[in-house]
Amino acid sequence: MPIVVQLDIMLARRKVKSKDLAEHVGITEANLSLLKQGKVRGVRFETLAKICQYLDCQPGDLLVYQTDEALLS
């Protein structure tokens, strides 16, 4: 998939635990884990906004578009 989720990178940069983020956003740790792995088909803007608010970042910091060629290298 050309959209890559970099939530785990932002969590590490901000030194935030997944458990704390999940609690703040109001989703389960299991669903947050699926999101971190890029195994979800979508995310609500409300959820994305809460994540960005807590991590003090922009959606573009979490979601990156990569071409098929970049994925193969």
N, C-alpha and C positions, 0 to 999 in steps of 0.2 A: 504494500500500500504506500502511495507516495507521501502521505501525511505521517510524520513521525512524532510521537509524543515524548517530550523531554522533561516530563514532570520529575522523574527521579533525579535528574541533574540539578533542577532548581531546588528540590528539597535538600540536596547535599550542600548547595551553595548557601542556602539560608539556615542550614543546620536545624531543620525542622523534621520531626518524626512523623511518619505516615499516620500514626494513631492520632496525633494532635490535629493534623490537617483534616482527617476524616471526621473527627468530632466537631470541629469548627464548621465544616461545610455541611454536615448533616447527612453523610453517606457512610455506608459500612466500610470497614477496612478492606473487605473482600472486593467491593466495587472499586475502591480506590486503587487496589492492586491491579485489577483488570485494566483500569484506565492507564496506569503507569506502564503496563506491558503493551499498550496499544491494541488490546483485544476487545475494544468496544466499538460499536458501529456509529456511535454519536454521543454527544454530551450536551446537556442543556446549557444555554447561555447563563442562566441563573447560577448553576453549579460552577461554570467556568469563571464567572465574575467573583464568586466567593473565594475560589482558589487564588485568583489573582490578587484579591484584596488581602488575604491572609499572607501570601508570599511577597506582596508588594512588587508585582511584576505585570507584564503585559501578556495578552494571549499569545502573541508572537514569540514570547520567550519559552512557551510551553509546547507550541505546535509548529513544526517546521515542515515545509514542503520539499521533498527530494525527488528528483527525476529518477526514472528507472535505471539510467546509467550510473547514477551515484549509488544506488542501492546494490548494484552488481559489483562495484569496485571494492 
